Amino acid sequence: MFRYILKRFFVSLITVWILATLTFFLVRVLPGDPFTSEKITPEIKANMMKYYGLDRPLPEQYIKYMGNLVKGEMGFSLKYKNRTVNQIIRDAFPNSADLGLRSLAFSVSVGLVLGIIAAINHNKGWDYTSMIIAVIGVSVPSFVIGGLVQYFFGIYLKILPVAQWKSFAHTILPTFSLGLSTLALIARLMRTSMLEVVGQDYIKTAKAKGLSPVQVTIKHQIRNAILPVVTVLGPLVAALLTGTFVVEQIFAIPGLGRHYVISIQNLDYTMVLGLTIFFGAFLVFMNFLVDIAYGFVDPRIRVGR
């Protein structure tokens, strides 16, 4: 198990390095430059390019950037005056993470329950009801859900605020809007997985031993059926915790999503690089944790490794 963890850690580092390298060179091929839209003279523009080191050869820029990245420094933003990428991430990420954790708790808890109820009541009313909720969550985009709940609960009923990120009441609508699609995915995956394991030999053996339906469901069905859910949690957690751009824009949440969109529009090289690497590294890290957790959830995998 230790060798497997060490191997996965090494692969994760290589993945982040490849991501950083590709992003560094790809942003340089975008048309224009960070100062194209500025109403400045060519001389001032040349001085700004020199100040930020953008006039140097690309290999030299790359080596310097990677050296700073190893030290945890992502450089100064080209658009936000006197602010580093690290500072912007430090200020904005807590809001995105807060929203992501709330959405994750909501989607995982409700999604697992819906999936289990649907599987236990296969082809019955509860099954159909759960799957209707899941289909709606998968089919309807988050920006549509966000707009609908804003109008119904915020404008029509006037029981919840429609935007901002100030109190618990402000978090309810964006949490629901962001978590509904994940809830639907988990519910459908859990239902399908449980229906697949219900006919396995170990389930029949457990029933033959005289275990109650509740014991069979909890100790055998759910534990084995939850493995596919654990597999997808890595990218889901990373996506939720780093923030969803559309939901943050709709509910005016000061998270990383807004900075990422603006940095792309402004060709802010260091911001695009820093946020892309941050998002990518977070995703790789979560997949790394899921791989480890997968081995502990399934003893067969742990022994095999």
Backbone bond lengths (Angstrom), bond angles and torsions (degrees), N, CA, C in turn:
res aa  C-N    CA-C-N  psi(-1)  N-CA   C-N-CA  omega(-1)  CA-C   N-CA-C  phi
1 M - - - 1.462 - - 1.530 110.45 -
2 F 1.333 116.46 -39.11 1.459 119.83 -179.77 1.528 110.71 -64.39
3 R 1.324 117.04 -41.15 1.459 120.45 179.24 1.523 110.49 -63.51
4 Y 1.312 116.35 -39.24 1.460 120.00 179.39 1.529 110.66 -64.29
5 I 1.343 117.07 -43.91 1.465 121.14 179.26 1.524 110.14 -62.03
6 L 1.342 116.76 -43.59 1.458 120.60 179.77 1.526 110.77 -63.27
7 K 1.323 116.23 -40.19 1.461 120.36 179.50 1.524 110.62 -65.49
8 R 1.337 117.20 -43.93 1.455 120.99 179.84 1.530 111.13 -64.81
9 F 1.326 115.90 -36.46 1.467 119.72 178.58 1.527 110.63 -64.69
10 F 1.316 116.65 -42.68 1.458 121.02 179.08 1.532 110.73 -64.21
11 V 1.325 116.77 -43.08 1.466 120.87 177.83 1.529 110.82 -62.68
12 S 1.325 116.57 -37.12 1.472 120.57 178.73 1.525 110.92 -63.64
13 L 1.333 117.21 -42.26 1.464 120.55 178.64 1.528 110.84 -62.97
14 I 1.329 116.60 -42.60 1.464 120.63 179.02 1.530 110.15 -63.12
15 T 1.324 116.67 -39.34 1.463 120.77 -179.84 1.520 111.24 -63.44
16 V 1.334 116.49 -44.59 1.470 120.25 178.91 1.525 110.62 -64.33
17 W 1.323 117.53 -39.77 1.466 120.25 178.62 1.528 111.35 -63.25
18 I 1.329 117.31 -43.32 1.471 120.90 178.42 1.525 110.32 -63.30
19 L 1.338 116.38 -42.18 1.462 120.31 178.19 1.523 111.01 -60.37
20 A 1.335 116.61 -46.47 1.463 120.40 -179.58 1.521 111.30 -63.07
21 T 1.324 117.03 -40.79 1.462 120.92 -179.23 1.526 111.81 -65.72
22 L 1.321 115.98 -47.91 1.465 119.63 -179.67 1.524 111.46 -62.88
23 T 1.326 116.30 -43.30 1.461 119.81 -179.50 1.517 111.29 -64.53
24 F 1.332 116.96 -39.84 1.461 120.88 -179.30 1.527 111.17 -57.87
25 F 1.327 116.91 -46.22 1.464 119.77 -176.63 1.529 112.11 -81.17
26 L 1.320 117.88 -30.47 1.463 119.88 -178.78 1.526 111.96 -68.79
27 V 1.337 117.46 -39.63 1.466 118.43 -179.93 1.520 111.20 -66.02
28 R 1.342 116.97 -23.09 1.459 119.60 -179.49 1.529 112.42 -76.25
29 V 1.333 117.28 -19.01 1.468 119.41 -179.20 1.524 112.05 -91.71
30 L 1.335 117.08 -1.69 1.463 119.48 176.20 1.528 109.47 -66.60
31 P 1.322 117.84 143.48 1.465 119.48 -179.67 1.522 112.04 -64.32
32 G 1.321 116.18 139.37 1.455 120.58 179.71 1.517 111.83 90.09
33 D 1.318 115.01 -170.40 1.460 121.49 177.02 1.527 108.20 -148.74
34 P 1.317 118.32 171.29 1.474 120.20 -175.70 1.517 114.97 -59.23
35 F 1.322 117.65 -19.09 1.465 119.98 -174.38 1.532 112.63 -113.97
36 T 1.334 116.70 15.79 1.459 120.32 -178.22 1.520 111.90 -63.36
37 S 1.336 116.05 -42.19 1.457 120.21 -175.24 1.529 113.23 -81.46
38 E 1.316 117.01 -8.20 1.460 120.10 -178.57 1.539 110.59 -73.25
39 K 1.325 116.39 138.52 1.461 121.26 177.38 1.520 108.73 -86.41
40 I 1.323 114.55 75.96 1.455 120.66 -177.19 1.518 108.94 -132.21
41 T 1.301 115.72 160.58 1.456 120.98 178.77 1.528 109.94 -76.90
42 P 1.315 117.27 158.95 1.469 120.15 178.11 1.533 112.56 -57.35
43 E 1.333 116.69 -33.42 1.462 119.29 -179.98 1.526 111.72 -66.75
44 I 1.327 115.54 -44.61 1.475 119.08 178.71 1.528 110.44 -65.87
45 K 1.317 116.17 -39.59 1.462 119.85 178.33 1.525 111.06 -61.31
46 A 1.334 115.81 -41.55 1.465 119.94 178.66 1.521 110.64 -63.85
47 N 1.322 116.93 -38.20 1.467 120.48 178.28 1.527 111.64 -66.09
48 M 1.334 116.06 -38.96 1.466 119.72 178.61 1.529 110.90 -67.22
49 M 1.327 116.40 -41.11 1.468 119.86 177.12 1.536 110.18 -61.21
50 K 1.332 115.44 -39.60 1.463 119.41 179.15 1.517 111.33 -69.35
51 Y 1.344 117.01 -39.12 1.464 121.51 -178.32 1.534 110.86 -61.38
52 Y 1.334 115.88 -41.15 1.468 119.76 -179.25 1.526 112.73 -89.35
53 G 1.326 117.24 2.70 1.453 120.37 177.31 1.507 114.56 76.74
54 L 1.334 117.94 16.12 1.460 121.14 -177.30 1.523 112.52 -82.47
55 D 1.311 117.33 -5.41 1.461 120.63 177.95 1.521 111.97 -90.37
56 R 1.299 117.59 -5.94 1.459 121.50 -178.83 1.530 110.83 -82.47
57 P 1.323 117.80 160.50 1.471 120.10 178.01 1.540 111.03 -58.88
58 L 1.322 116.15 146.60 1.467 120.43 -177.44 1.531 113.07 -56.72
59 P 1.323 119.97 -44.35 1.479 118.38 178.82 1.528 112.28 -57.54
60 E 1.339 116.59 -39.09 1.464 119.74 178.94 1.527 110.88 -67.27
61 Q 1.331 116.80 -42.32 1.469 120.43 176.52 1.529 110.71 -60.71
62 Y 1.333 115.50 -40.56 1.470 120.09 -177.97 1.523 111.18 -64.74
63 I 1.312 116.28 -46.95 1.468 119.97 -178.60 1.530 110.69 -61.93
64 K 1.336 115.99 -42.35 1.465 119.43 179.91 1.527 110.95 -65.58
65 Y 1.336 116.54 -42.08 1.464 119.31 -178.67 1.525 111.18 -65.82
66 M 1.319 117.11 -43.78 1.464 120.09 -179.26 1.528 110.61 -65.79
67 G 1.331 116.51 -34.81 1.458 118.89 176.55 1.519 111.80 -63.85
68 N 1.341 115.93 -42.09 1.466 119.65 176.83 1.523 111.35 -67.67
69 L 1.347 115.90 -36.24 1.468 119.77 -178.73 1.527 110.96 -64.60
70 V 1.313 116.38 -38.37 1.469 120.19 178.10 1.526 110.14 -60.69
71 K 1.316 116.80 -32.90 1.468 121.34 178.20 1.525 112.37 -84.69
72 G 1.334 116.77 0.86 1.463 120.51 178.87 1.506 114.33 85.50
73 E 1.334 117.78 13.02 1.454 121.61 -179.09 1.527 109.53 -105.64
74 M 1.335 116.58 123.76 1.463 121.76 -177.68 1.521 113.21 -104.25
75 G 1.304 117.46 4.01 1.447 120.63 174.01 1.521 114.30 88.61
76 F 1.326 115.11 176.28 1.463 122.45 179.33 1.523 110.21 -88.24
77 S 1.316 114.76 144.20 1.460 119.53 173.39 1.521 109.58 -66.69
78 L 1.328 116.68 144.22 1.457 121.08 179.10 1.521 112.12 -83.76
79 K 1.331 117.66 -10.33 1.459 121.53 -177.45 1.523 112.73 -117.01
80 Y 1.322 117.19 -37.64 1.466 120.30 177.20 1.527 107.98 -83.95
81 K 1.297 116.89 114.83 1.447 121.52 -174.58 1.523 112.02 -65.56
82 N 1.326 115.14 127.74 1.468 123.06 174.62 1.534 112.96 57.98
83 R 1.318 116.96 31.70 1.465 120.79 177.22 1.522 109.04 -125.88
84 T 1.319 115.71 132.12 1.454 119.88 177.61 1.526 109.91 -88.45
85 V 1.326 115.32 161.41 1.460 120.75 176.86 1.528 109.98 -62.96
86 N 1.321 116.23 -37.06 1.471 119.98 178.60 1.524 111.02 -60.31
87 Q 1.334 117.12 -42.29 1.466 120.81 179.47 1.530 111.52 -64.48
88 I 1.309 116.22 -42.14 1.466 120.18 -179.38 1.521 110.41 -64.95
89 I 1.323 117.29 -42.88 1.467 120.68 177.59 1.529 110.17 -63.36
90 R 1.330 116.09 -42.74 1.462 120.27 -179.35 1.527 111.58 -63.13
91 D 1.326 117.24 -34.69 1.469 120.57 -178.77 1.530 112.37 -80.30
92 A 1.328 117.23 -37.34 1.463 120.45 -172.28 1.527 114.31 -94.17
93 F 1.331 117.01 -30.81 1.462 119.21 -175.09 1.534 113.81 -61.50
94 P 1.340 120.29 -38.52 1.470 118.36 178.79 1.527 113.61 -55.24
95 N 1.330 118.39 -36.78 1.462 120.52 178.31 1.526 111.28 -68.83
96 S 1.334 116.35 -43.26 1.460 119.67 177.47 1.526 111.12 -64.67
97 A 1.342 116.33 -41.05 1.458 120.33 -179.95 1.526 111.17 -67.20
98 D 1.327 116.46 -38.99 1.465 120.37 177.81 1.518 110.61 -60.13
99 L 1.333 115.99 -48.97 1.463 120.19 177.48 1.525 110.85 -61.69
100 G 1.331 116.98 -42.02 1.456 120.24 -179.15 1.514 113.32 -64.42
101 L 1.338 117.14 -42.09 1.464 120.44 179.92 1.527 111.46 -65.39
102 R 1.329 116.15 -41.11 1.464 119.22 177.42 1.528 110.79 -63.37
103 S 1.336 116.49 -43.94 1.460 120.68 179.77 1.522 110.99 -66.22
104 L 1.333 116.39 -37.83 1.461 120.40 179.38 1.520 111.33 -64.83
105 A 1.332 116.70 -46.76 1.465 120.51 179.13 1.526 110.77 -61.03
106 F 1.315 116.30 -42.72 1.465 121.05 179.19 1.523 111.63 -64.79
107 S 1.334 117.21 -49.02 1.458 120.63 -174.38 1.525 112.75 -70.54
108 V 1.335 117.56 -41.10 1.466 120.12 -178.53 1.527 111.20 -68.99
109 S 1.333 117.15 -47.35 1.465 119.81 -177.92 1.519 111.81 -64.40
110 V 1.314 117.17 -50.40 1.463 120.08 -178.77 1.521 111.04 -70.93
111 G 1.332 118.10 -38.68 1.458 121.20 -179.15 1.521 112.56 -63.79
112 L 1.332 117.24 -43.62 1.466 120.02 177.71 1.527 111.28 -63.01
113 V 1.321 116.15 -43.58 1.473 119.85 179.78 1.526 110.91 -62.17
114 L 1.335 116.80 -45.63 1.467 120.03 179.47 1.527 111.25 -62.59
115 G 1.338 116.42 -42.36 1.455 119.64 179.62 1.514 112.85 -64.19
116 I 1.328 116.29 -42.03 1.473 120.75 179.20 1.532 110.46 -66.13
117 I 1.324 116.24 -45.21 1.478 119.98 179.32 1.525 110.35 -61.63
118 A 1.332 116.91 -42.14 1.455 120.44 -179.61 1.526 111.44 -63.65
119 A 1.344 116.99 -40.65 1.465 120.29 -178.98 1.522 111.47 -69.93
120 I 1.330 116.96 -41.40 1.464 120.47 -179.63 1.525 110.95 -65.71
121 N 1.335 116.37 -36.35 1.470 121.52 -179.59 1.525 110.34 -105.30
122 H 1.308 116.00 48.87 1.461 121.57 -176.12 1.533 111.71 -57.09
123 N 1.349 114.54 130.18 1.474 122.48 179.85 1.529 112.66 62.65
124 K 1.316 116.42 27.09 1.460 120.87 175.39 1.534 109.13 -120.20
125 G 1.306 115.97 -177.64 1.456 121.06 -174.52 1.519 113.26 -57.92
126 W 1.331 117.31 -45.79 1.463 120.44 -178.73 1.526 111.01 -63.75
127 D 1.330 116.11 -35.87 1.456 120.33 178.48 1.524 110.39 -63.23
128 Y 1.316 116.76 -48.16 1.459 120.73 -179.55 1.531 111.48 -63.88
129 T 1.330 115.98 -40.71 1.467 119.81 -179.94 1.519 111.27 -63.92
130 S 1.326 116.68 -45.15 1.464 120.76 -179.98 1.518 111.48 -62.75
131 M 1.319 116.63 -41.66 1.456 119.80 -178.23 1.529 112.27 -72.87
132 I 1.321 117.98 -29.33 1.471 120.11 174.03 1.523 109.75 -63.45
133 I 1.343 116.32 -43.72 1.468 120.59 177.00 1.523 110.21 -61.69
134 A 1.335 116.48 -40.97 1.461 120.62 -179.30 1.526 111.18 -66.41
135 V 1.320 116.96 -41.61 1.468 120.14 179.90 1.524 110.80 -63.90
136 I 1.324 115.97 -40.79 1.468 119.62 177.92 1.525 110.28 -62.52
137 G 1.319 116.87 -43.95 1.460 120.57 -179.43 1.511 113.01 -63.66
138 V 1.338 117.51 -36.65 1.462 121.23 -179.36 1.521 111.18 -78.21
139 S 1.325 117.23 -36.91 1.464 121.38 -171.44 1.522 113.65 -82.70
140 V 1.322 117.41 -36.60 1.462 120.68 -173.86 1.527 109.32 -91.35
141 P 1.333 118.58 124.06 1.478 121.13 -179.61 1.523 111.64 -62.47
142 S 1.325 115.21 155.93 1.467 120.66 -177.34 1.527 111.91 -64.34
143 F 1.351 117.78 -32.52 1.465 118.12 -179.14 1.526 111.22 -70.97
144 V 1.351 117.32 -28.05 1.469 120.37 175.19 1.520 109.64 -72.37
145 I 1.339 116.04 -45.87 1.465 120.12 177.25 1.525 110.12 -58.67
146 G 1.329 116.49 -44.00 1.467 120.42 179.89 1.509 112.38 -60.46
147 G 1.325 116.46 -45.41 1.460 119.72 179.07 1.522 112.71 -64.70
148 L 1.324 116.77 -39.01 1.470 120.29 -179.51 1.524 111.69 -66.32
149 V 1.340 116.90 -46.15 1.464 118.94 -178.27 1.525 110.95 -70.48
150 Q 1.341 116.86 -31.44 1.464 119.38 174.88 1.526 110.81 -61.54
151 Y 1.324 115.44 -45.95 1.462 118.75 -178.33 1.527 111.41 -68.45
152 F 1.345 116.92 -46.52 1.464 119.97 -172.70 1.525 111.60 -71.75
153 F 1.348 116.80 -50.47 1.464 119.73 -175.32 1.527 112.89 -87.59
154 G 1.313 117.28 -27.72 1.451 119.77 -176.78 1.505 114.83 -94.55
155 I 1.336 117.11 -42.68 1.457 120.76 -176.39 1.522 112.41 -96.98
156 Y 1.347 116.80 -47.54 1.461 120.10 -176.54 1.531 112.08 -74.77
157 L 1.346 116.91 -55.04 1.474 120.58 -179.37 1.531 112.39 -85.48
158 K 1.320 117.29 -25.09 1.465 122.90 179.32 1.531 113.17 56.17
159 I 1.336 114.72 44.36 1.463 118.83 179.71 1.535 111.96 -110.58
160 L 1.350 116.95 -13.43 1.459 120.23 -179.96 1.529 109.39 -137.51
161 P 1.331 117.55 146.29 1.472 119.90 176.89 1.522 110.81 -68.11
162 V 1.317 116.18 147.25 1.465 120.64 -175.09 1.527 112.96 -89.38
163 A 1.336 118.63 -15.04 1.471 120.03 -176.99 1.527 109.82 -158.17
164 Q 1.342 114.07 -178.99 1.467 124.42 -177.73 1.536 111.32 77.50
165 W 1.328 115.02 173.56 1.468 122.02 -174.52 1.523 107.48 -141.67
166 K 1.357 115.54 76.05 1.453 119.79 -172.02 1.522 113.14 -120.54
167 S 1.311 118.74 -43.62 1.458 122.07 -176.06 1.526 109.75 -132.27
168 F 1.332 115.71 178.84 1.461 119.52 179.65 1.522 111.35 -60.59
169 A 1.326 116.68 -37.57 1.463 120.19 179.43 1.522 111.63 -61.50
170 H 1.341 116.72 -33.42 1.457 120.22 179.33 1.529 112.32 -69.59
171 T 1.327 117.71 -19.79 1.468 120.32 -175.39 1.519 113.58 -89.59
172 I 1.324 118.34 -14.93 1.468 121.10 -172.06 1.523 111.92 -65.08
173 L 1.308 117.74 -52.58 1.467 120.87 -176.03 1.533 112.57 -66.24
174 P 1.332 120.43 -46.99 1.472 118.46 177.57 1.530 112.90 -65.40
175 T 1.324 117.24 -33.72 1.463 119.69 177.21 1.522 110.67 -63.42
176 F 1.312 116.89 -44.39 1.467 121.17 178.20 1.524 110.95 -64.68
177 S 1.323 117.09 -44.81 1.465 121.29 -177.78 1.525 111.59 -63.46
178 L 1.324 116.86 -41.54 1.460 120.98 -178.83 1.523 112.05 -75.56
179 G 1.335 117.01 -35.86 1.463 120.12 -173.19 1.513 115.35 -86.86
180 L 1.340 118.59 -13.84 1.464 120.19 -173.73 1.520 112.54 -63.69
181 S 1.324 117.67 -43.61 1.466 119.57 -179.23 1.526 111.42 -65.97
182 T 1.333 117.00 -39.32 1.465 120.62 177.01 1.513 110.69 -66.57
183 L 1.327 116.61 -41.06 1.468 121.63 175.56 1.518 110.54 -55.88
184 A 1.324 116.56 -46.52 1.460 120.89 -178.84 1.524 111.81 -63.02
185 L 1.337 116.63 -42.39 1.456 120.94 179.07 1.521 111.36 -62.17
186 I 1.323 116.59 -46.16 1.466 120.63 -179.05 1.527 110.78 -65.50
187 A 1.325 117.21 -41.42 1.468 120.94 -179.73 1.527 110.81 -61.64
188 R 1.310 117.80 -47.10 1.461 121.06 -179.61 1.520 111.29 -65.91
189 L 1.320 116.52 -41.83 1.466 120.60 -179.29 1.522 111.04 -66.10
190 M 1.337 116.78 -42.27 1.461 120.50 179.79 1.520 111.00 -66.17
191 R 1.318 117.36 -41.54 1.468 120.98 178.70 1.528 110.43 -61.50
192 T 1.319 116.85 -49.23 1.464 120.80 -178.90 1.523 111.46 -61.78
193 S 1.321 116.24 -42.89 1.460 120.65 -178.63 1.524 111.67 -65.06
194 M 1.334 116.52 -41.32 1.460 119.68 179.62 1.523 111.65 -67.32
195 L 1.316 117.33 -36.62 1.459 120.09 177.96 1.528 111.53 -68.16
196 E 1.328 116.84 -27.72 1.463 120.62 178.51 1.524 112.05 -73.67
197 V 1.328 117.25 -36.71 1.469 120.08 -176.01 1.524 112.59 -85.86
198 V 1.338 117.79 -14.32 1.458 119.53 -174.23 1.528 112.30 -63.76
199 G 1.328 117.90 -25.73 1.460 120.37 -179.86 1.508 114.30 -97.54
200 Q 1.322 118.04 7.93 1.461 121.20 -179.11 1.528 111.09 -72.19
201 D 1.334 114.79 158.01 1.463 120.34 -176.32 1.525 112.55 -63.07
202 Y 1.342 117.09 -37.68 1.458 118.34 -177.65 1.530 111.88 -67.72
203 I 1.323 117.51 -25.89 1.466 120.32 174.78 1.533 109.76 -70.42
204 K 1.319 115.73 -43.56 1.470 119.51 177.88 1.527 110.88 -63.43
205 T 1.336 116.00 -38.58 1.473 119.64 178.93 1.526 110.93 -65.00
206 A 1.332 116.20 -42.10 1.465 120.19 179.28 1.532 110.62 -61.96
207 K 1.316 117.03 -41.23 1.468 120.48 177.99 1.523 110.94 -66.38
208 A 1.350 116.35 -38.04 1.467 120.23 179.91 1.522 111.82 -66.75
209 K 1.334 116.64 -27.11 1.463 120.66 178.05 1.517 112.59 -74.67
210 G 1.315 116.39 -7.81 1.456 120.36 178.49 1.501 115.22 93.16
211 L 1.345 117.73 12.83 1.457 119.99 177.54 1.527 110.50 -67.61
212 S 1.312 115.53 144.65 1.455 120.21 179.87 1.530 110.25 -69.66
213 P 1.329 118.72 158.70 1.474 120.91 177.69 1.521 112.87 -55.85
214 V 1.342 117.09 -35.91 1.462 120.10 179.32 1.526 110.48 -66.10
215 Q 1.339 117.25 -43.51 1.462 121.05 178.59 1.524 111.62 -64.13
216 V 1.312 116.70 -41.85 1.468 120.66 178.78 1.524 110.73 -62.56
217 T 1.321 115.53 -42.71 1.466 120.01 -178.19 1.526 111.70 -66.33
218 I 1.333 116.51 -47.31 1.465 120.69 -175.07 1.528 112.25 -74.23
219 K 1.333 116.70 -47.99 1.462 120.39 -172.69 1.523 113.65 -80.46
220 H 1.318 117.60 -26.62 1.462 119.24 -173.00 1.531 113.21 -119.45
221 Q 1.322 116.79 -52.52 1.461 118.53 -176.60 1.535 112.20 -67.03
222 I 1.324 115.85 -54.53 1.462 119.48 -174.76 1.517 111.15 -64.82
223 R 1.323 117.55 -42.93 1.470 120.07 -176.25 1.520 111.49 -62.31
224 N 1.322 117.60 -40.28 1.468 120.01 179.80 1.519 112.23 -81.44
225 A 1.322 116.58 -32.05 1.466 119.69 -178.89 1.515 112.64 -74.57
226 I 1.317 117.52 -20.68 1.465 120.13 -174.54 1.532 112.39 -80.35
227 L 1.331 117.60 -10.13 1.465 120.20 -178.14 1.533 113.31 -58.73
228 P 1.333 119.74 -46.28 1.483 118.45 176.92 1.525 112.52 -61.76
229 V 1.329 116.99 -31.92 1.465 120.29 178.13 1.523 109.96 -66.52
230 V 1.332 116.36 -42.23 1.463 120.45 178.31 1.527 110.42 -60.80
231 T 1.327 116.72 -36.37 1.460 121.02 -178.67 1.523 111.91 -61.47
232 V 1.320 117.05 -42.19 1.475 120.33 -176.00 1.521 112.63 -85.10
233 L 1.333 117.46 -7.64 1.463 118.77 -177.33 1.524 112.76 -66.43
234 G 1.335 117.26 -30.15 1.456 119.68 -178.93 1.518 113.16 -56.36
235 P 1.338 117.80 -63.05 1.474 118.07 178.86 1.517 113.30 -64.36
236 L 1.346 118.19 -31.10 1.465 120.26 178.90 1.526 110.99 -66.01
237 V 1.314 116.62 -45.25 1.466 120.46 179.55 1.517 110.37 -63.22
238 A 1.330 116.63 -44.21 1.460 119.85 179.83 1.522 111.23 -60.88
239 A 1.338 116.02 -43.49 1.468 119.78 -179.28 1.518 111.44 -64.63
240 L 1.327 116.45 -40.92 1.459 119.71 -177.71 1.521 112.23 -72.56
241 L 1.328 116.94 -40.86 1.458 119.68 -175.72 1.525 112.66 -73.88
242 T 1.313 117.58 -31.56 1.458 119.35 179.04 1.518 111.97 -82.17
243 G 1.304 117.00 -7.25 1.459 119.72 173.89 1.511 113.29 97.34
244 T 1.310 115.99 143.44 1.447 121.78 175.19 1.518 108.45 -103.43
245 F 1.318 115.90 124.66 1.454 121.31 -171.67 1.523 112.22 -58.44
246 V 1.332 116.78 -45.98 1.463 120.58 -174.15 1.522 110.86 -65.45
247 V 1.325 116.87 -47.21 1.461 120.33 -177.87 1.520 110.82 -63.96
248 E 1.322 117.25 -40.16 1.461 119.70 178.31 1.522 111.57 -64.71
249 Q 1.321 116.46 -35.41 1.457 119.62 178.35 1.527 111.28 -69.91
250 I 1.337 117.22 -43.24 1.470 121.63 -177.41 1.522 110.84 -62.82
251 F 1.326 116.61 -43.28 1.466 120.17 -174.76 1.528 112.71 -99.47
252 A 1.318 117.15 12.85 1.472 122.43 176.20 1.526 111.81 52.78
253 I 1.321 115.96 48.64 1.462 121.69 179.41 1.524 108.71 -93.94
254 P 1.333 118.78 125.16 1.470 121.30 -177.41 1.527 112.42 -77.34
255 G 1.337 115.87 68.10 1.454 120.80 -178.96 1.514 112.53 -107.67
256 L 1.328 116.30 -168.85 1.458 121.25 -177.18 1.528 112.36 -71.45
257 G 1.322 117.01 -26.38 1.458 120.29 -177.18 1.513 112.45 -57.56
258 R 1.319 117.33 -44.24 1.464 121.11 -179.39 1.530 110.72 -62.96
259 H 1.329 117.02 -43.13 1.462 120.39 179.70 1.533 111.31 -64.63
260 Y 1.318 116.23 -36.73 1.467 119.88 -178.00 1.525 110.56 -66.25
261 V 1.332 116.53 -45.80 1.460 120.46 179.67 1.529 110.67 -62.47
262 I 1.323 117.10 -46.01 1.466 121.18 -178.75 1.529 110.82 -64.12
263 S 1.322 117.24 -39.25 1.466 119.84 -178.37 1.523 111.29 -65.66
264 I 1.327 117.64 -35.54 1.463 120.24 177.21 1.524 110.29 -68.20
265 Q 1.323 116.39 -43.03 1.461 120.15 179.56 1.527 111.67 -63.07
266 N 1.316 116.81 -35.20 1.462 121.30 -176.77 1.525 113.69 -91.72
267 L 1.340 116.31 0.36 1.468 120.54 -175.77 1.523 111.53 53.96
268 D 1.319 114.97 40.89 1.464 121.09 177.33 1.526 107.48 -79.72
269 Y 1.342 116.13 91.78 1.459 121.64 -171.67 1.530 113.02 -53.59
270 T 1.302 116.38 -49.77 1.460 119.07 -175.61 1.527 112.05 -66.63
271 M 1.344 116.95 -35.33 1.465 119.41 177.56 1.520 111.18 -68.67
272 V 1.333 116.54 -45.13 1.464 120.02 178.74 1.519 110.17 -60.77
273 L 1.319 116.09 -45.83 1.463 120.65 178.73 1.523 111.64 -61.17
274 G 1.333 115.84 -51.55 1.461 120.00 -176.20 1.520 112.59 -61.65
275 L 1.333 117.20 -45.95 1.465 120.12 -178.10 1.521 111.38 -69.99
276 T 1.332 117.72 -37.83 1.467 120.02 177.62 1.517 111.00 -63.84
277 I 1.319 116.25 -44.59 1.463 119.71 178.14 1.523 110.51 -64.83
278 F 1.324 116.76 -39.89 1.463 120.01 179.22 1.521 110.53 -63.31
279 F 1.334 117.11 -47.91 1.463 120.07 178.01 1.528 111.29 -61.10
280 G 1.331 115.55 -46.00 1.463 119.68 -178.31 1.515 112.78 -64.19
281 A 1.337 116.01 -44.40 1.463 119.73 179.60 1.525 110.85 -63.73
282 F 1.323 116.32 -37.75 1.460 119.95 178.64 1.527 110.30 -64.20
283 L 1.331 116.31 -42.97 1.461 120.10 178.72 1.525 111.24 -63.63
284 V 1.323 116.66 -44.20 1.464 120.56 179.00 1.524 110.56 -62.97
285 F 1.329 116.39 -41.14 1.469 120.34 -179.96 1.526 111.21 -63.85
286 M 1.334 116.88 -41.91 1.461 119.84 179.87 1.529 111.04 -66.67
287 N 1.324 117.58 -38.66 1.461 119.94 175.80 1.525 111.29 -64.73
288 F 1.320 115.90 -35.64 1.464 120.82 176.69 1.527 110.58 -62.56
289 L 1.342 116.75 -44.83 1.464 120.42 178.06 1.529 111.56 -65.27
290 V 1.334 116.61 -37.81 1.464 120.07 179.73 1.523 110.44 -65.72
291 D 1.330 117.54 -40.20 1.461 120.32 177.58 1.527 111.00 -59.38
292 I 1.336 116.41 -41.02 1.463 119.98 178.23 1.526 110.72 -67.85
293 A 1.336 115.96 -45.44 1.463 120.22 -179.88 1.518 111.10 -62.41
294 Y 1.329 116.45 -35.49 1.460 120.67 -179.60 1.525 110.91 -59.97
295 G 1.341 115.55 -39.07 1.454 118.85 178.97 1.514 113.28 -67.22
296 F 1.336 117.76 -32.92 1.456 120.69 179.38 1.531 111.92 -78.85
297 V 1.335 116.80 -30.43 1.461 119.50 179.04 1.516 111.04 -71.04
298 D 1.341 116.74 -39.28 1.467 121.27 -179.11 1.523 109.35 -111.39
299 P 1.326 119.23 105.37 1.466 121.91 -178.43 1.525 112.74 -58.56
300 R 1.337 118.66 -30.35 1.458 121.18 -179.51 1.526 110.86 -62.53
301 I 1.337 116.51 -39.40 1.453 120.59 179.19 1.525 110.07 -68.40
302 R 1.337 116.26 -41.13 1.446 120.66 -177.90 1.536 110.65 -62.94
303 V 1.342 116.59 -42.69 1.460 120.64 -179.26 1.517 110.71 -68.19
304 G 1.360 115.47 -39.18 1.456 119.36 -178.59 1.504 113.02 -64.60
305 R 1.315 118.27 -28.46 1.448 121.76 -178.10 1.519 111.17 -89.25
